[in-house]
Amino acid sequence: DTNSKGTGFLLENGYIVTNLHVVTGKLENIVCISYDGQQIKCKQWYFDANKKLDLIILIPQIPLHGGLELSHNEITNIG
């Protein structure tokens, strides 16, 4: 209903990460659209209650596979 759009990333565990401002005001009916046009409803979400971070983790109602693998190594030097 909000017509809000943004980019999200599927993680290897099947969760989707996007920006909180993309879904603000519509947390009860979040629908993600995959690269091939599949509409995927999300049943749960987690975000920083203080909203210091503009991130939200969405849990799709159906299992998703093939997401990004996050490194478990510490990054010590960027740039």
Steps between C-alpha positions, in 0.01 A plus 500: 500500500789739559654432156838516672780327311859417576772244452535201729753220518429133556742346749612137505271428799193599293449838669474825307678820610379842385474855630246569774378821336382292201239316709423756772126536544416164345654230722193276501485424125850503355529344155837451332530454126777272375716562194262279300182675619394253771310671782618380841320596821706542815363368826747647748760770525766631734640851525674731744221634724693826548517533120865602513567254219294534184486121454232237532522120472199337334407133528314374191197271538659255259857364514738682268839371390808631323561810708819687574752341732633741759863482601576385850846658486575831664558783256794707623575734211249649261598735224 
